[in-house]
């Protein structure tokens, strides 16, 4: 199974997502309880622009279990895919669950995009600005980080 996963990842990385999907589906037929296979298959579907088909594989991957790194990828991928499909409430639900479980920064950025789509722009901006301050190595950003975080909590307030 490990060799097949490597071949599928190599195929996806070289742009041959159809071959990647074929390999992974063959493996899933043999190992239907493998969260890793379902996750990789979801990722290959996403990379092919087949978001609707990817959803089922992401969901099965999370149900069957994944290591932390793949779990982060699956929550992020599923949440992002739901957002891309216009299923914003499902996206919010998945990403909140993933953030609660993992606290991942990239997942939080995808979550902020979903909040924007749901009309929760204030919360989305607060999260994004917080991520910027926490992760930027830019000296100017860092010199204003406290002020940016303070103002981000209520962007409509004036003094």
Secondary structure by P-SEA (a helix, b strand, c coil): caaaaaaaaaaaaacaaaaaaaaaaaaaaaccccaaaaaaaaaaaaaacccccaaaaaaaaaaacccaaaaaaaaaaaaaaaaaacaaaaaaaaaaaaaaacccaaaaaaaaaaaaaacaaaaaaaaaaaaaaaccccaaaaaaaaaaaaaaacccccc
